[in-house]
């Protein structure tokens, strides 16, 4: 194996090690599948501390050039660093909204990053297993949570500068990490104020809030703030109730699969009530279907495209950002 030679000025020692190993791979002194020299041999050859060596090796692991095999050592995984960043993206599920986020993240960072997508489906054991198994394998970790369990101890295992939390401002996290979140209470309160003139033609405002939804309490707090401030008659229900469904009600729904919207529209048709005149509907999160359904459903929707752009900025510009993601109100015929 060639001598490392004099290390050039301008880089940290562990970056020199990464360059050195990459050079051995590119010059075919090391092939894919070959084991790297032991830490002891690298210490003797390069005159570096064990801590510095581990930093350099970890950088190569993060970029996918080498992999660490427990109790065996480091092995060559691929020859070239195609991209500067390697991103672990862990989502709760994939739907049209998550797709908007992913598409904009990908478009903003295309050519500079590899993105591996995983899903936890709100299963804490799956969530913990995926994170533990991938610690140290990526340059950045972009994660959506939404759990009843406390996931902060698991998330805090990820180095703070590599940790990017999206959608929910997860409590209990430590360090100087990034977070691009929806502020559910703030968003519904200010969105209802924007719709105040349209709401005035209704007698009662009903929030359909499923208690199992992680963010339900936050939405309820903002809803109550608005109703109490304006002395607007209100009701909170876990589901659409035909017994209380009557002319003059305006509903706010945020069910995961828009089932409440479907139920409400069916009831309006059954009772011959016109949406936007006799019954009002505000739905969470915009989709192409809501734009045309019943001549258009009014929505309160976070800007997932903006969220993707902000996460890309955090990664490519090496920034730490904690910010509320913008929310838009789109007024359509259902109100």
HELIX and SHEET records of a PDB file:
HELIX    1   1 UNK A   13  UNK A   26  1                                  14    
HELIX    2   2 UNK A   39  UNK A   46  1                                   8    
HELIX    3   3 UNK A   50  UNK A   62  1                                  13    
HELIX    4   4 UNK A   96  UNK A  109  1                                  14    
HELIX    5   5 UNK A  124  UNK A  134  1                                  11    
HELIX    6   6 UNK A  152  UNK A  155  1                                   4    
HELIX    7   7 UNK A  160  UNK A  162  5                                   3    
HELIX    8   8 UNK A  184  UNK A  194  1                                  11    
HELIX    9   9 UNK A  196  UNK A  199  1                                   4    
HELIX   10  10 UNK A  216  UNK A  230  1                                  15    
HELIX   11  11 UNK A  242  UNK A  244  5                                   3    
HELIX   12  12 UNK A  259  UNK A  270  1                                  12    
HELIX   13  13 UNK A  288  UNK A  292  1                                   5    
HELIX   14  14 UNK A  293  UNK A  295  5                                   3    
HELIX   15  15 UNK A  304  UNK A  316  1                                  13    
SHEET    1   A 2 UNK A  66  UNK A  69  0                                        
SHEET    2   A 2 UNK A  73  UNK A  76 -1                                        
SHEET    1   B 6 UNK A 113  UNK A 119  0                                        
SHEET    2   B 6 UNK A  85  UNK A  91  1                                        
SHEET    3   B 6 UNK A 140  UNK A 144  1                                        
SHEET    4   B 6 UNK A 163  UNK A 167  1                                        
SHEET    5   B 6 UNK A 178  UNK A 181  1                                        
SHEET    6   B 6 UNK A 322  UNK A 324  1                                        
SHEET    1   C 6 UNK A 234  UNK A 237  0                                        
SHEET    2   C 6 UNK A 204  UNK A 208  1                                        
SHEET    3   C 6 UNK A 249  UNK A 253  1                                        
SHEET    4   C 6 UNK A 280  UNK A 284  1                                        
SHEET    5   C 6 UNK A 298  UNK A 302  1                                        
SHEET    6   C 6 UNK A 327  UNK A 330 -1                                        
END                                                                             
